[in-house]
Amino acid sequence: MSEDERLWALERFVGGIDELKTVLGPAAVPGVERAKEQLTLAMAARDRGQREEAILALARGMSELATLGDALGAAEGAMMRAVTGELIKGLAADDKQAVEQNLAIIQSQAGTPKKPGQS
C-alpha cells in the first residue's frame, strides 16, 4: 500500500460511515452523525498540524461508534472498543499500518446489517 493510500485511510472511512446508519438502524443515526462530526474535526485538526487535537477528536468519534456497537450485543461493543483503542494507539505512535488495519476491521464490521444480539 502506498503512502498516499495510507494517508487517506481516515477520509475513506468517513466517506463510508453513513453505511452504519443502515447497518445499525434509525436509532443509531444521531450517534453516527456525532461520530462523523468528530472524525471530520479530527481530519481538519490533522491538516492544520494540530496532532494532539486530531487524536482527541478521533478518540471522541471512535468512542461514539464503539458505544453504538453495544446495541448489537456485548461482544460487538467490546470488540469495537478494543479496535478503537488500538486505532488510537496507532495514531499516537504514528503507525500508519496499525491505523489502516484497524480502520479496515471497523469497515468490515459495517458491511453486513446485523440485528441486536447478532455478532
Backbone hydrogen bonds, N-H to C=O, Kabsch-Sander energy under -0.5 kcal/mol:
donor,donor_aa,acceptor,acceptor_aa,energy
6,R,2,S,-1.9
7,L,3,E,-2.4
8,W,4,D,-1.4
9,A,6,R,-1.6
12,R,8,W,-2.3
13,F,9,A,-2.2
14,V,10,L,-2.8
15,G,11,E,-2.2
16,G,12,R,-1.1
16,G,13,F,-0.8
17,I,13,F,-0.6
17,I,14,V,-0.9
19,E,16,G,-1.9
20,L,17,I,-1.9
21,K,18,D,-1.3
22,T,18,D,-0.6
22,T,19,E,-0.8
23,V,19,E,-2.2
24,L,20,L,-3.2
25,G,21,K,-1.3
28,A,25,G,-1.7
29,V,26,P,-1.2
32,V,28,A,-2.6
33,E,29,V,-2.5
34,R,30,P,-2.3
35,A,31,G,-2.5
36,K,32,V,-2.8
37,E,33,E,-2.3
38,Q,34,R,-2.2
39,L,35,A,-2.6
40,T,36,K,-2.3
41,L,37,E,-2.3
42,A,38,Q,-2.2
43,M,39,L,-2.1
44,A,40,T,-2.1
45,A,41,L,-2.6
46,R,42,A,-2.5
47,D,43,M,-2.5
48,R,44,A,-1.4
49,G,46,R,-1.5
50,Q,45,A,-2.9
51,R,49,G,-1.3
54,A,50,Q,-2.4
55,I,51,R,-2.5
56,L,52,E,-2.3
57,A,53,E,-2.4
58,L,54,A,-2.4
59,A,55,I,-2.6
60,R,56,L,-2.2
61,G,57,A,-2.5
62,M,58,L,-2.9
63,S,59,A,-2.3
64,E,60,R,-1.9
65,L,61,G,-1.7
66,A,62,M,-2.5
67,T,63,S,-2.2
68,L,64,E,-1.7
69,G,65,L,-1.5
70,D,66,A,-0.7
70,D,67,T,-1.1
71,A,68,L,-1.3
72,L,69,G,-1.6
73,G,70,D,-1.3
77,G,73,G,-2.4
78,A,74,A,-2.5
79,M,75,A,-2.5
80,M,76,E,-2.5
81,R,77,G,-2.3
82,A,78,A,-2.3
83,V,79,M,-2.7
84,T,80,M,-2.5
85,G,81,R,-2.4
86,E,82,A,-2.2
87,L,83,V,-2.6
88,I,84,T,-2.5
89,K,85,G,-2.3
90,G,86,E,-2.5
91,L,87,L,-2.2
92,A,88,I,-2.7
93,A,89,K,-2.0
94,D,91,L,-1.3
95,D,90,G,-3.3
96,K,94,D,-1.1
99,V,95,D,-2.1
100,E,96,K,-2.6
101,Q,97,Q,-2.6
102,N,98,A,-2.4
103,L,99,V,-2.5
104,A,100,E,-2.2
105,I,101,Q,-1.8
106,I,102,N,-2.2
107,Q,103,L,-2.8
108,S,104,A,-2.5
109,Q,105,I,-1.8
110,A,106,I,-1.0
111,G,108,S,-0.9
112,T,109,Q,-0.5
114,K,23,V,-1.0
117,G,72,L,-0.9
118,Q,115,K,-2.4
